[in-house]
Amino acid sequence: MSTIRKLQNRLSLSSWSNSFTRKNSVKSGQIRPSSVLSTPAAQAGGVESTNNNNASTTQVSPPLTTRRSATTSTKPSTSDLISLAATITRETEKLDKYMKENGNPAPSFDVDAPMDFPKLPADMKKAREEIVRATKELGDLVTGPREGLRWMAWDHNNSLSLQAIYHFKIAKSFPIHETATYEQISKAVGLDEVNVRRFMRHAMTNRIFREVNPDVVAHTAASRVLAEDPVINDWIGFCTDDILPAAANVTRALTEYPSASEPTQTGFQLANNTTNVEPMFVTFGKSPLRAKRMSGAMASLTGGEGYELSYLLDNYDWASLNASKATIVDVGGSIGFVCIDLAKRYPDLKFVVQDLPKTIDSAPKLEGDLAQRITFQAHDFFSPQPVKNADVYLFRWIFHNHSDKYASKILSALIPSMKKGARVLINDHCLRDGFGEESMWDEKIIRTMDLVMLTLLNATERSERQYKTLFENTHKDLKFAGVKRIEGCRMSIVEAVWEGEDYGGA
C-alpha cells in the first residue's frame, strides 16, 4: 500500500481538497483533513480511558479540569506566593501518597523512567493539575512580567533545538544505556561538532540528554522517547518543519487576506509558495514523506488523554435512538471506526459511513450482522446529502477544519435531505465564550489548537456562541440544541435540530 493510501486510512479526506483537485488533479494522491487534522486514531480514540466519563450539558457544565480563574490578582502579594507554595506542597503530598500506595514509580528524568505519567482517578488527576497550575503561576510571579515577556519571545529556540535533534537523528546516534562524546555523535550524524554541542546543550536545559562528564553525554527519559517513539518524532517534525514556518507567515497572510476564510490563503501557503494554488492537504498529497509524518503526528496527538472514543460512546443518549431503530449517517466518517463500535453496542441502530472514494475503498470488509447494518458510501460533504430520512447526521473532527464560509456550506448540503426533527451532532472542540473558565493549562491547549487551525487552514475552533451563529446563519430552522461538555474529555458534543419542513420544504 502506498504511503499516501496509508495516510488516507488515517486522514478523513477534506471535501474542499477533493473539489479543488478535481480542477487541479494531483497524480500522486489526495489527502483529506477531517480531523485535527483527522485520523483513524482520532476516530478510534487512541488509548482507552480509565476515567469515569461524566458528562454535562452546557447549562451545568462541570470542569474538563479543575476550575479556577486563569488570572491572578493584579497586585500579587507575598501571601500569594506562600499560598501557591502551600498548594503545591499539599497537592504533591496527596499525589505522592497515592502513587506510593498504588506501587507507581516515582517520577524521574532518568533514562529508565516511565515515558508517560500513570493514569489517575479523578481526584488525583485534579491534584496533579493543581500542582502544574500552581507551579507555573508561582514561577511566573517570581519571574516578573518584563523578564517573562523577554524570554517568551525566545520560545521558538526550544523548537529550533528540537528540530535539529529530529532532523539529524541525534537521539538515535548512540545506544540508550551508553554514553558518547560530542565528537562521536558529530561523526555519526554528519553535523559538525560545534553545532552538535550547541543544540544538545540547549536541549539539556529542557532535560533532553545530560552531560555526565565534560563533553560526554548520556540519555534522559525525554531523549529516550525521541530515540524510541516514532510518532513523537513525527509530531516534532510536523510541528517544526511544517507548522513553525507557516506560523511565521500568519500575520503576513492576515495582512494580505484579512477575511481569513480561504484554505489557500494561509501562513502555510505563504511558507510553501502555494498561495491561491492549493490547500495544505493537496500539498501533502504530493509528498509521501510529509504525508506519512503528518499521519504519525496526528496519531501521537489524538492518542493522548482526553480524545478517547469512549467519551462519545458513553455520553450521548444512543439508547433512545436504538429503541427507535434510528439511522445514523457518519459524514466524513473515514473507514467507520465510530459506527462499528456503536453497532457492537446497539443492535438496532443502522449506519451509513460517508467519505471520499479512496477512503471508502480502504474500509474494512464487514461480516454478519455488522455488514447488514453498516453501509459505506462515497460522498463529498459539500455536495447534496444523498441519504434522506436519517435521524442523526454525525460529524466527528470535521468542522474545526473549515472557516464559517465552508462550514455553512457543509450544513446547507444537509437541509434538502433532512426530515423534521433530524439532528446534527458535532463531536469537536468547543471553546468557552469567555476566558478563565478552564485551568490555564487547558486554556493554553485549546487556544493553541485554534491558532494552529488558523495557521494551516484558515479554520477555527468554535465557541458555543459561534456554533449558534453558524447554525442561525445557515438556516433559520436549524436550531442550536446545546453543548455537552464531558469531564476529562477535550472534545464536546454540539447538537442542532432541524425544525423546518421535511427536506427543507422542497
The 8 nearest C-alpha neighbors of each residue, nearest first, counted from 0:
[[1, 4, 5, 2, 3, 6, 361, 8],
 [2, 0, 4, 3, 5, 287, 6, 28],
 [1, 3, 5, 4, 287, 6, 291, 0],
 [2, 4, 6, 5, 1, 287, 28, 7],
 [5, 3, 7, 1, 6, 2, 0, 8],
 [6, 4, 2, 8, 3, 7, 1, 0],
 [5, 7, 9, 3, 8, 4, 294, 10],
 [6, 8, 10, 4, 9, 5, 358, 30],
 [7, 9, 6, 5, 10, 358, 4, 39],
 [10, 8, 38, 39, 6, 7, 294, 11],
 [11, 9, 38, 37, 7, 31, 32, 8],
 [10, 12, 33, 333, 31, 32, 37, 331],
 [31, 13, 11, 32, 33, 30, 10, 14],
 [14, 12, 31, 32, 16, 15, 33, 17],
 [13, 15, 17, 16, 379, 18, 380, 12],
 [14, 16, 18, 17, 13, 19, 381, 405],
 [15, 17, 19, 14, 13, 18, 20, 281],
 [18, 16, 14, 20, 15, 19, 21, 13],
 [19, 17, 15, 21, 16, 20, 14, 22],
 [18, 20, 16, 17, 21, 22, 15, 23],
 [19, 21, 23, 24, 22, 17, 18, 16],
 [20, 22, 18, 19, 23, 24, 17, 25],
 [23, 21, 20, 19, 24, 18, 17, 25],
 [24, 22, 20, 21, 19, 25, 277, 276],
 [25, 23, 20, 21, 26, 22, 19, 28],
 [26, 24, 27, 28, 20, 23, 29, 285],
 [25, 27, 28, 24, 285, 29, 284, 23],
 [26, 28, 285, 25, 284, 29, 3, 286],
 [29, 27, 284, 26, 25, 3, 285, 30],
 [30, 28, 284, 281, 31, 25, 27, 3],
 [31, 29, 280, 284, 12, 7, 281, 32],
 [12, 30, 32, 13, 11, 10, 280, 33],
 [33, 31, 13, 12, 36, 11, 34, 37],
 [34, 32, 397, 37, 11, 396, 13, 12],
 [37, 36, 35, 33, 396, 32, 397, 38],
 [36, 34, 37, 396, 33, 400, 297, 399],
 [35, 34, 37, 32, 33, 400, 297, 38],
 [34, 38, 36, 33, 35, 10, 32, 11],
 [37, 39, 9, 10, 41, 40, 34, 42],
 [38, 40, 42, 9, 41, 43, 8, 10],
 [41, 39, 43, 45, 38, 298, 42, 44],
 [40, 42, 44, 38, 301, 39, 43, 37],
 [43, 41, 39, 44, 40, 336, 337, 38],
 [44, 42, 40, 336, 41, 39, 308, 45],
 [43, 307, 45, 308, 41, 42, 40, 306],
 [44, 46, 302, 40, 307, 43, 301, 41],
 [47, 45, 302, 307, 44, 48, 303, 304],
 [48, 46, 307, 45, 49, 44, 309, 308],
 [47, 49, 50, 307, 46, 309, 304, 51],
 [48, 50, 47, 51, 118, 120, 119, 52],
 [51, 49, 48, 52, 120, 121, 487, 119],
 [52, 50, 53, 49, 121, 48, 487, 486],
 [51, 53, 310, 50, 486, 54, 485, 487],
 [54, 52, 486, 485, 51, 55, 314, 487],
 [53, 55, 485, 484, 314, 486, 52, 483],
 [56, 54, 60, 483, 484, 485, 59, 61],
 [55, 57, 483, 58, 60, 59, 482, 484],
 [56, 58, 482, 60, 483, 59, 481, 484],
 [57, 59, 56, 60, 55, 481, 482, 483],
 [60, 58, 57, 56, 55, 61, 484, 483],
 [59, 61, 55, 57, 56, 58, 484, 62],
 [62, 60, 59, 486, 55, 63, 484, 485],
 [63, 61, 64, 66, 486, 65, 60, 437],
 [62, 64, 486, 487, 488, 485, 61, 65],
 [65, 63, 62, 66, 438, 125, 487, 437],
 [64, 66, 62, 125, 438, 67, 63, 437],
 [67, 65, 437, 438, 62, 436, 64, 68],
 [68, 66, 438, 69, 65, 436, 437, 435],
 [67, 69, 435, 70, 436, 66, 438, 71],
 [70, 68, 435, 439, 438, 67, 71, 437],
 [71, 69, 68, 72, 435, 439, 73, 67],
 [70, 72, 73, 69, 68, 75, 74, 136],
 [73, 71, 74, 75, 70, 79, 76, 68],
 [72, 74, 75, 71, 70, 76, 140, 79],
 [73, 75, 72, 76, 71, 79, 77, 140],
 [76, 74, 72, 79, 73, 77, 71, 78],
 [77, 75, 78, 79, 74, 80, 72, 81],
 [76, 78, 80, 79, 81, 75, 82, 83],
 [77, 79, 81, 76, 80, 82, 75, 83],
 [80, 78, 82, 77, 76, 81, 75, 83],
 [79, 81, 77, 83, 78, 82, 84, 137],
 [80, 82, 78, 84, 79, 83, 85, 77],
 [83, 81, 79, 85, 84, 80, 78, 86],
 [82, 84, 86, 80, 85, 81, 133, 79],
 [83, 85, 81, 87, 86, 82, 80, 88],
 [84, 86, 82, 88, 83, 87, 89, 81],
 [87, 85, 83, 89, 84, 88, 90, 82],
 [86, 88, 84, 130, 85, 90, 89, 91],
 [89, 87, 85, 91, 86, 90, 92, 84],
 [90, 88, 86, 92, 91, 87, 85, 93],
 [89, 91, 93, 126, 92, 87, 88, 86],
 [92, 90, 94, 88, 93, 89, 87, 95],
 [91, 93, 95, 89, 90, 94, 96, 88],
 [94, 92, 90, 96, 91, 95, 97, 89],
 [93, 95, 91, 97, 96, 92, 123, 98],
 [94, 96, 92, 98, 97, 93, 91, 99],
 [97, 95, 93, 99, 94, 98, 92, 100],
 [96, 98, 94, 100, 95, 99, 101, 93],
 [97, 99, 103, 101, 95, 100, 96, 102],
 [98, 100, 102, 96, 101, 97, 103, 95],
 [101, 99, 97, 98, 102, 96, 103, 95],
 [102, 100, 98, 99, 103, 97, 96, 104],
 [101, 103, 99, 100, 98, 104, 97, 105],
 [102, 104, 98, 101, 99, 105, 117, 100],
 [105, 103, 106, 102, 98, 99, 113, 112],
 [104, 106, 107, 103, 98, 99, 95, 112],
 [107, 105, 104, 112, 108, 116, 113, 103],
 [106, 108, 109, 112, 105, 220, 113, 110],
 [107, 109, 220, 219, 110, 112, 106, 206],
 [110, 108, 219, 220, 107, 112, 111, 218],
 [109, 111, 220, 219, 112, 218, 223, 108],
 [112, 110, 109, 220, 113, 219, 108, 223],
 [111, 113, 109, 110, 107, 220, 114, 108],
 [114, 112, 115, 111, 116, 220, 106, 104],
 [113, 115, 112, 220, 224, 116, 221, 111],
 [116, 114, 113, 117, 118, 112, 106, 224],
 [115, 117, 118, 114, 113, 106, 119, 103],
 [118, 116, 115, 119, 103, 113, 98, 104],
 [117, 119, 116, 49, 120, 124, 50, 115],
 [118, 120, 124, 123, 117, 121, 50, 122],
 [121, 119, 123, 122, 124, 50, 118, 49],
 [120, 122, 124, 123, 125, 119, 50, 51],
 [123, 121, 125, 124, 120, 126, 119, 127],
 [124, 122, 126, 125, 120, 121, 119, 127],
 [123, 125, 121, 127, 126, 122, 119, 120],
 [124, 126, 128, 122, 123, 127, 65, 129],
 [127, 125, 123, 129, 90, 124, 128, 130],
 [126, 128, 124, 130, 125, 129, 123, 131],
 [129, 127, 125, 131, 130, 126, 132, 124],
 [128, 130, 132, 126, 131, 127, 133, 125],
 [131, 129, 127, 87, 133, 128, 132, 134],
 [132, 130, 128, 134, 129, 133, 135, 127],
 [133, 131, 129, 135, 130, 134, 128, 136],
 [132, 134, 136, 130, 135, 83, 131, 129],
 [135, 133, 137, 131, 136, 132, 130, 138],
 [136, 134, 138, 132, 133, 137, 139, 131],
 [135, 137, 133, 139, 138, 134, 132, 140],
 [138, 136, 140, 134, 139, 135, 133, 83],
 [137, 139, 135, 141, 136, 140, 142, 134],
 [140, 138, 136, 142, 137, 141, 135, 143],
 [141, 139, 137, 142, 138, 143, 136, 144],
 [140, 142, 138, 143, 139, 137, 80, 136],
 [143, 141, 139, 140, 147, 138, 146, 144],
 [142, 144, 140, 141, 146, 145, 147, 139],
 [145, 143, 147, 146, 148, 142, 139, 140],
 [146, 144, 148, 147, 143, 149, 142, 150],
 [145, 147, 149, 148, 144, 143, 142, 150],
 [146, 148, 144, 145, 149, 150, 143, 151],
 [149, 147, 151, 145, 150, 146, 144, 152],
 [148, 150, 146, 147, 151, 152, 145, 153],
 [149, 151, 153, 152, 148, 147, 146, 154],
 [152, 150, 148, 153, 154, 149, 147, 146],
 [151, 153, 150, 154, 149, 148, 155, 147],
 [152, 154, 150, 151, 155, 156, 149, 157],
 [155, 153, 156, 151, 157, 152, 150, 158],
 [154, 156, 158, 157, 153, 159, 152, 243],
 [157, 155, 159, 158, 154, 153, 160, 161],
 [158, 156, 155, 159, 160, 154, 161, 202],
 [157, 159, 161, 155, 156, 160, 162, 239],
 [160, 158, 156, 162, 161, 157, 155, 163],
 [159, 161, 163, 198, 162, 157, 158, 202],
 [162, 160, 158, 164, 159, 163, 165, 157],
 [161, 163, 159, 165, 160, 164, 239, 158],
 [162, 164, 166, 160, 165, 161, 167, 159],
 [163, 165, 169, 161, 162, 167, 168, 166],
 [166, 164, 162, 168, 163, 167, 161, 232],
 [167, 165, 163, 168, 164, 162, 236, 169],
 [166, 168, 169, 164, 165, 188, 163, 190],
 [169, 167, 165, 171, 166, 164, 170, 172],
 [168, 170, 164, 172, 171, 167, 188, 165],
 [171, 169, 226, 172, 168, 222, 225, 164],
 [172, 170, 226, 169, 168, 173, 174, 225],
 [171, 173, 169, 170, 187, 184, 168, 188],
 [172, 174, 171, 175, 179, 177, 170, 178],
 [175, 173, 177, 176, 172, 171, 178, 218],
 [174, 176, 177, 218, 223, 173, 110, 217],
 [177, 175, 174, 178, 218, 217, 110, 173],
 [178, 176, 174, 175, 217, 179, 173, 218],
 [179, 177, 217, 216, 215, 176, 180, 173],
 [180, 178, 216, 215, 183, 173, 181, 184],
 [179, 181, 215, 183, 182, 214, 216, 184],
 [180, 182, 184, 183, 185, 214, 192, 196],
 [181, 183, 185, 180, 184, 192, 186, 179],
 [184, 182, 180, 186, 185, 181, 179, 187],
 [183, 185, 187, 181, 186, 182, 188, 172],
 [186, 184, 182, 192, 190, 183, 187, 188],
 [185, 187, 183, 189, 184, 188, 182, 190],
 [186, 188, 184, 185, 189, 172, 183, 190],
 [189, 187, 185, 186, 190, 167, 184, 169],
 [190, 188, 186, 185, 187, 191, 167, 184],
 [191, 189, 185, 188, 195, 192, 194, 186],
 [192, 190, 185, 193, 194, 195, 189, 186],
 [191, 193, 195, 185, 194, 182, 181, 196],
 [194, 192, 196, 195, 191, 197, 190, 181],
 [195, 193, 197, 196, 192, 191, 198, 190],
 [196, 194, 192, 198, 193, 197, 199, 185],
 [195, 197, 199, 194, 193, 198, 200, 192],
 [196, 198, 194, 200, 199, 195, 201, 193],
 [199, 197, 160, 201, 195, 200, 196, 194],
 [198, 200, 202, 196, 201, 197, 195, 203],
 [201, 199, 203, 197, 202, 198, 196, 204],
 [200, 202, 198, 203, 199, 204, 197, 160],
 [201, 203, 199, 207, 205, 204, 200, 160],
 [202, 204, 206, 207, 200, 205, 201, 208],
 [203, 205, 202, 206, 201, 200, 207, 199],
 [204, 206, 203, 202, 207, 201, 157, 208],
 [207, 205, 203, 204, 208, 202, 221, 209],
 [206, 208, 203, 222, 202, 221, 205, 219],
 [209, 207, 218, 219, 203, 222, 217, 206],
 [210, 208, 217, 216, 203, 211, 218, 219],
 [209, 211, 216, 215, 212, 217, 213, 214],
 [210, 212, 216, 215, 209, 217, 213, 214],
 [213, 211, 215, 210, 214, 216, 209, 180],
 [212, 214, 215, 210, 211, 216, 180, 181],
 [215, 213, 180, 181, 212, 216, 210, 211],
 [216, 214, 180, 212, 213, 179, 210, 211],
 [217, 215, 210, 178, 179, 209, 211, 180],
 [218, 216, 178, 209, 208, 210, 177, 211],
 [217, 219, 208, 222, 110, 175, 223, 209],
 [218, 220, 110, 208, 109, 222, 221, 108],
 [219, 221, 110, 223, 108, 109, 222, 112],
 [222, 220, 224, 207, 223, 219, 225, 206],
 [223, 221, 225, 207, 219, 224, 218, 220],
 [222, 224, 226, 220, 221, 225, 227, 219],
 [225, 223, 221, 227, 222, 228, 226, 220],
 [226, 224, 222, 223, 227, 228, 170, 232],
 [225, 227, 171, 223, 170, 224, 222, 228],
 [226, 228, 224, 225, 223, 229, 171, 222],
 [227, 229, 224, 231, 230, 225, 226, 232],
 [230, 228, 232, 231, 233, 227, 295, 225],
 [229, 231, 233, 295, 232, 299, 228, 296],
 [232, 230, 234, 233, 229, 228, 299, 235],
 [231, 233, 229, 235, 230, 234, 236, 225],
 [234, 232, 230, 296, 292, 236, 231, 295],
 [233, 235, 296, 231, 237, 232, 236, 238],
 [236, 234, 232, 238, 237, 233, 239, 231],
 [235, 237, 233, 239, 240, 234, 238, 232],
 [238, 236, 241, 234, 235, 240, 239, 293],
 [239, 237, 242, 235, 236, 241, 240, 243],
 [238, 240, 243, 236, 237, 162, 241, 235],
 [239, 241, 236, 237, 238, 243, 242, 244],
 [242, 240, 237, 238, 239, 243, 244, 245],
 [241, 243, 238, 245, 244, 246, 239, 240],
 [242, 244, 239, 246, 245, 241, 238, 240],
 [245, 243, 247, 246, 242, 270, 241, 240],
 [244, 246, 267, 266, 242, 248, 270, 243],
 [247, 245, 243, 249, 248, 244, 454, 242],
 [246, 248, 244, 245, 249, 243, 266, 250],
 [249, 247, 266, 251, 246, 245, 250, 252],
 [250, 248, 266, 252, 246, 251, 247, 454],
 [251, 249, 253, 252, 248, 254, 247, 266],
 [250, 252, 254, 248, 249, 253, 255, 266],
 [253, 251, 249, 255, 250, 254, 266, 265],
 [254, 252, 257, 250, 256, 251, 255, 249],
 [253, 255, 251, 252, 257, 256, 250, 249],
 [254, 256, 252, 253, 257, 251, 264, 250],
 [257, 255, 253, 258, 252, 254, 259, 264],
 [258, 256, 253, 259, 254, 255, 252, 260],
 [259, 257, 260, 256, 253, 261, 255, 457],
 [260, 258, 257, 457, 256, 261, 253, 264],
 [259, 261, 402, 258, 457, 404, 262, 458],
 [260, 262, 263, 264, 259, 457, 402, 265],
 [263, 261, 456, 278, 457, 264, 265, 260],
 [262, 264, 278, 275, 261, 274, 277, 265],
 [265, 263, 274, 261, 262, 275, 268, 252],
 [266, 264, 267, 268, 252, 457, 263, 454],
 [265, 267, 249, 248, 245, 269, 454, 268],
 [266, 268, 245, 270, 265, 455, 269, 271],
 [269, 267, 273, 274, 271, 265, 270, 266],
 [268, 270, 266, 272, 271, 267, 274, 248],
 [269, 271, 267, 245, 268, 272, 244, 266],
 [270, 272, 268, 269, 273, 267, 274, 245],
 [273, 271, 269, 268, 270, 274, 267, 276],
 [272, 274, 268, 276, 271, 277, 275, 269],
 [273, 275, 268, 276, 264, 263, 269, 272],
 [276, 274, 263, 264, 277, 273, 268, 278],
 [277, 275, 273, 274, 263, 278, 268, 272],
 [276, 278, 263, 273, 275, 281, 279, 282],
 [279, 277, 263, 262, 281, 280, 16, 282],
 [278, 280, 282, 281, 283, 277, 455, 267],
 [281, 279, 283, 30, 282, 278, 284, 31],
 [280, 282, 284, 283, 279, 278, 29, 277],
 [283, 281, 279, 280, 284, 285, 278, 277],
 [284, 282, 280, 290, 286, 285, 281, 289],
 [285, 283, 281, 29, 28, 30, 282, 286],
 [284, 286, 283, 27, 282, 287, 28, 281],
 [287, 285, 283, 289, 288, 284, 290, 282],
 [286, 288, 290, 289, 2, 3, 291, 285],
 [289, 287, 291, 286, 290, 292, 2, 283],
 [290, 288, 292, 286, 291, 287, 283, 293],
 [289, 291, 287, 283, 293, 292, 288, 286],
 [292, 290, 294, 288, 293, 289, 287, 6],
 [293, 291, 233, 289, 295, 294, 290, 296],
 [292, 294, 296, 290, 295, 291, 237, 289],
 [293, 295, 291, 297, 292, 296, 6, 9],
 [294, 296, 230, 298, 292, 293, 233, 297],
 [297, 295, 234, 233, 293, 299, 298, 294],
 [296, 298, 300, 299, 294, 295, 301, 293],
 [297, 299, 295, 40, 296, 301, 300, 302],
 [300, 298, 296, 297, 302, 230, 301, 231],
 [301, 299, 297, 302, 298, 303, 296, 234],
 [300, 302, 41, 303, 298, 306, 299, 297],
 [303, 301, 45, 299, 300, 46, 298, 40],
 [304, 302, 301, 300, 305, 306, 299, 45],
 [305, 303, 306, 302, 307, 488, 46, 48],
 [304, 306, 488, 489, 487, 307, 303, 490],
 [305, 307, 301, 44, 304, 488, 489, 308],
 [44, 308, 306, 309, 45, 305, 47, 310],
 [309, 307, 44, 310, 311, 43, 306, 312],
 [308, 310, 312, 307, 311, 313, 48, 44],
 [311, 309, 313, 308, 312, 314, 52, 307],
 [312, 310, 309, 314, 308, 313, 315, 426],
 [311, 313, 309, 310, 314, 308, 315, 341],
 [314, 312, 310, 311, 309, 315, 52, 316],
 [315, 313, 311, 312, 54, 310, 316, 52],
 [314, 316, 317, 313, 311, 312, 492, 318],
 [317, 315, 318, 319, 314, 320, 313, 312],
 [316, 318, 320, 319, 315, 321, 345, 312],
 [319, 317, 321, 316, 320, 322, 345, 315],
 [320, 318, 322, 321, 317, 316, 323, 324],
 [321, 319, 317, 323, 325, 318, 322, 324],
 [320, 322, 318, 324, 348, 347, 319, 323],
 [323, 321, 319, 320, 324, 318, 347, 325],
 [322, 324, 320, 321, 325, 319, 347, 348],
 [325, 323, 321, 347, 348, 322, 320, 326],
 [324, 326, 320, 348, 323, 390, 321, 349],
 [325, 327, 349, 389, 390, 350, 348, 391],
 [326, 328, 391, 350, 392, 390, 389, 349],
 [327, 329, 351, 392, 350, 330, 393, 352],
 [330, 328, 393, 352, 332, 353, 392, 351],
 [331, 329, 353, 332, 394, 393, 328, 352],
 [330, 332, 354, 353, 333, 11, 329, 33],
 [331, 333, 329, 330, 352, 335, 353, 354],
 [334, 332, 11, 335, 331, 354, 358, 39],
 [335, 333, 362, 336, 359, 332, 358, 361],
 [334, 336, 338, 337, 332, 333, 352, 339],
 [337, 335, 339, 43, 338, 42, 334, 340],
 [336, 338, 340, 339, 335, 341, 42, 43],
 [339, 337, 341, 335, 340, 336, 342, 350],
 [338, 340, 342, 336, 341, 337, 335, 343],
 [341, 339, 343, 337, 338, 342, 336, 344],
 [340, 342, 338, 344, 343, 339, 345, 337],
 [343, 341, 339, 345, 344, 340, 338, 346],
 [342, 344, 340, 341, 345, 339, 346, 369],
 [345, 343, 341, 342, 346, 340, 339, 312],
 [344, 346, 342, 347, 343, 348, 321, 341],
 [347, 345, 348, 342, 344, 343, 321, 349],
 [348, 346, 324, 321, 345, 349, 322, 325],
 [349, 347, 321, 324, 325, 346, 345, 326],
 [350, 348, 326, 372, 373, 327, 325, 347],
 [351, 349, 373, 327, 326, 328, 372, 374],
 [350, 352, 328, 374, 373, 375, 329, 353],
 [353, 351, 375, 329, 332, 335, 328, 376],
 [354, 352, 376, 330, 331, 378, 377, 332],
 [353, 355, 331, 378, 377, 333, 359, 332],
 [354, 356, 377, 378, 358, 357, 379, 359],
 [357, 355, 377, 359, 358, 360, 354, 378],
 [358, 356, 360, 359, 355, 361, 7, 4],
 [357, 359, 361, 360, 356, 355, 7, 354],
 [360, 358, 356, 362, 361, 357, 354, 377],
 [361, 359, 357, 358, 362, 356, 363, 377],
 [360, 362, 358, 359, 363, 357, 8, 334],
 [363, 361, 334, 359, 360, 364, 358, 335],
 [364, 362, 365, 361, 334, 335, 360, 359],
 [365, 363, 362, 366, 370, 361, 369, 360],
 [366, 364, 370, 363, 369, 367, 373, 368],
 [365, 367, 370, 369, 368, 364, 371, 363],
 [366, 368, 370, 369, 371, 365, 372, 364],
 [367, 369, 371, 370, 372, 366, 365, 346],
 [370, 368, 372, 371, 367, 373, 366, 365],
 [369, 371, 365, 366, 368, 367, 373, 372],
 [370, 372, 368, 369, 373, 367, 374, 366],
 [371, 373, 349, 369, 370, 350, 368, 374],
 [374, 372, 350, 370, 351, 369, 371, 349],
 [373, 375, 351, 352, 350, 376, 372, 370],
 [376, 374, 352, 351, 353, 359, 373, 377],
 [375, 377, 353, 352, 378, 374, 354, 351],
 [378, 376, 356, 355, 354, 353, 359, 375],
 [377, 379, 354, 355, 353, 380, 376, 356],
 [378, 380, 14, 381, 382, 355, 354, 377],
 [381, 379, 382, 409, 378, 14, 330, 384],
 [380, 382, 409, 379, 412, 408, 14, 383],
 [381, 383, 380, 379, 412, 384, 378, 409],
 [384, 382, 412, 385, 413, 381, 415, 380],
 [383, 385, 413, 386, 412, 416, 382, 380],
 [384, 386, 383, 387, 416, 378, 382, 413],
 [387, 385, 384, 416, 389, 388, 328, 351],
 [386, 388, 416, 389, 417, 385, 418, 384],
 [389, 387, 418, 417, 390, 386, 416, 421],
 [390, 388, 326, 387, 391, 327, 386, 421],
 [389, 391, 421, 326, 325, 327, 422, 388],
 [392, 390, 422, 327, 389, 421, 423, 393],
 [391, 393, 328, 423, 327, 329, 424, 422],
 [392, 394, 329, 424, 330, 328, 423, 391],
 [395, 393, 425, 330, 397, 424, 426, 329],
 [394, 396, 426, 397, 425, 427, 393, 332],
 [395, 397, 34, 427, 33, 37, 35, 426],
 [398, 396, 33, 395, 34, 399, 394, 400],
 [399, 397, 400, 401, 406, 396, 427, 394],
 [398, 400, 460, 459, 401, 397, 458, 396],
 [401, 399, 458, 398, 397, 33, 456, 452],
 [402, 400, 458, 399, 398, 406, 405, 403],
 [401, 403, 458, 404, 260, 405, 406, 457],
 [404, 402, 406, 405, 407, 401, 469, 260],
 [405, 403, 402, 407, 406, 260, 408, 401],
 [404, 406, 408, 407, 403, 402, 401, 409],
 [407, 405, 403, 409, 408, 401, 404, 402],
 [406, 408, 410, 405, 409, 473, 404, 403],
 [407, 409, 405, 411, 406, 410, 412, 381],
 [408, 410, 381, 406, 407, 412, 411, 380],
 [411, 409, 407, 412, 413, 408, 406, 473],
 [412, 410, 408, 413, 414, 409, 407, 473],
 [411, 413, 383, 410, 409, 384, 414, 382],
 [414, 412, 384, 411, 410, 416, 415, 417],
 [413, 415, 417, 416, 503, 411, 412, 502],
 [416, 414, 502, 503, 413, 417, 505, 412],
 [417, 415, 387, 502, 414, 413, 384, 386],
 [418, 416, 502, 414, 415, 421, 387, 501],
 [417, 419, 501, 388, 502, 421, 420, 416],
 [418, 420, 501, 498, 421, 497, 500, 499],
 [421, 419, 497, 498, 496, 418, 422, 390],
 [422, 420, 390, 497, 418, 419, 496, 391],
 [423, 421, 496, 391, 495, 390, 392, 424],
 [422, 424, 392, 495, 494, 391, 393, 496],
 [425, 423, 393, 494, 493, 394, 392, 422],
 [424, 426, 394, 493, 492, 395, 427, 393],
 [427, 425, 395, 492, 491, 394, 396, 493],
 [428, 426, 490, 396, 491, 425, 395, 429],
 [427, 429, 490, 491, 460, 430, 489, 426],
 [430, 428, 462, 461, 491, 463, 427, 431],
 [431, 429, 462, 461, 432, 428, 460, 463],
 [430, 432, 433, 462, 429, 434, 463, 436],
 [431, 433, 462, 430, 463, 464, 434, 465],
 [434, 432, 431, 435, 436, 430, 462, 437],
 [435, 433, 436, 431, 432, 69, 437, 442],
 [434, 436, 69, 68, 437, 433, 438, 70],
 [437, 435, 434, 66, 68, 67, 438, 431],
 [438, 436, 435, 66, 442, 441, 439, 67],
 [437, 439, 441, 440, 66, 67, 69, 65],
 [438, 440, 442, 69, 441, 443, 437, 132],
 [441, 439, 443, 438, 442, 444, 132, 437],
 [442, 440, 444, 443, 438, 439, 437, 445],
 [441, 443, 439, 440, 445, 444, 437, 446],
 [442, 444, 440, 441, 446, 445, 447, 439],
 [445, 443, 441, 447, 442, 446, 448, 440],
 [444, 446, 448, 447, 442, 443, 449, 441],
 [447, 445, 449, 443, 448, 444, 442, 450],
 [446, 448, 450, 444, 449, 445, 443, 451],
 [449, 447, 445, 451, 446, 450, 444, 452],
 [448, 450, 446, 460, 452, 447, 451, 459],
 [451, 449, 453, 447, 448, 452, 454, 446],
 [452, 450, 454, 448, 453, 449, 455, 447],
 [453, 451, 458, 449, 455, 450, 454, 456],
 [454, 452, 457, 450, 458, 451, 456, 455],
 [455, 453, 451, 266, 452, 246, 249, 265],
 [454, 456, 267, 452, 453, 265, 451, 457],
 [455, 457, 262, 458, 452, 453, 454, 265],
 [458, 456, 453, 259, 262, 260, 265, 402],
 [457, 459, 402, 401, 452, 456, 453, 400],
 [460, 458, 399, 449, 452, 461, 453, 402],
 [459, 461, 449, 399, 428, 429, 430, 462],
 [462, 460, 465, 429, 430, 459, 466, 463],
 [461, 463, 430, 465, 429, 464, 432, 431],
 [462, 464, 466, 465, 467, 429, 432, 461],
 [463, 465, 467, 462, 466, 468, 432, 461],
 [464, 466, 462, 468, 467, 463, 461, 469],
 [467, 465, 469, 463, 468, 464, 462, 470],
 [468, 466, 464, 470, 465, 469, 479, 471],
 [467, 469, 471, 465, 466, 470, 472, 464],
 [468, 470, 466, 472, 467, 471, 465, 473],
 [469, 471, 473, 467, 468, 472, 477, 466],
 [472, 470, 468, 475, 473, 474, 469, 467],
 [471, 473, 469, 470, 474, 468, 475, 407],
 [472, 474, 470, 471, 407, 469, 411, 410],
 [475, 473, 476, 477, 471, 472, 470, 411],
 [474, 476, 471, 477, 473, 472, 478, 470],
 [477, 475, 499, 498, 474, 478, 497, 471],
 [478, 476, 497, 474, 475, 470, 496, 498],
 [479, 477, 496, 495, 476, 480, 497, 470],
 [478, 480, 495, 467, 481, 494, 496, 470],
 [481, 479, 495, 494, 478, 496, 482, 493],
 [482, 480, 494, 479, 493, 57, 483, 56],
 [483, 481, 493, 57, 492, 56, 484, 494],
 [482, 484, 56, 492, 55, 57, 491, 485],
 [485, 483, 491, 55, 54, 60, 56, 482],
 [486, 484, 54, 488, 53, 55, 487, 483],
 [485, 487, 63, 53, 488, 62, 54, 52],
 [486, 488, 63, 305, 485, 64, 489, 52],
 [489, 487, 305, 485, 490, 486, 306, 63],
 [488, 490, 305, 306, 428, 487, 491, 63],
 [491, 489, 428, 427, 488, 426, 429, 306],
 [492, 490, 484, 427, 428, 483, 426, 429],
 [491, 493, 426, 483, 482, 425, 494, 424],
 [494, 492, 482, 425, 424, 481, 491, 426],
 [495, 493, 424, 480, 481, 423, 479, 425],
 [494, 496, 479, 480, 423, 478, 422, 477],
 [497, 495, 422, 478, 477, 421, 420, 498],
 [496, 498, 477, 420, 421, 419, 499, 476],
 [499, 497, 476, 419, 420, 496, 477, 500],
 [500, 498, 476, 497, 419, 503, 501, 504],
 [499, 501, 504, 503, 419, 502, 498, 418],
 [500, 502, 418, 419, 503, 504, 417, 499],
 [503, 501, 415, 416, 417, 504, 418, 505],
 [502, 504, 415, 414, 500, 505, 501, 499],
 [505, 503, 500, 502, 501, 499, 415, 414],
 [504, 503, 502, 415, 501, 500, 416, 414]]
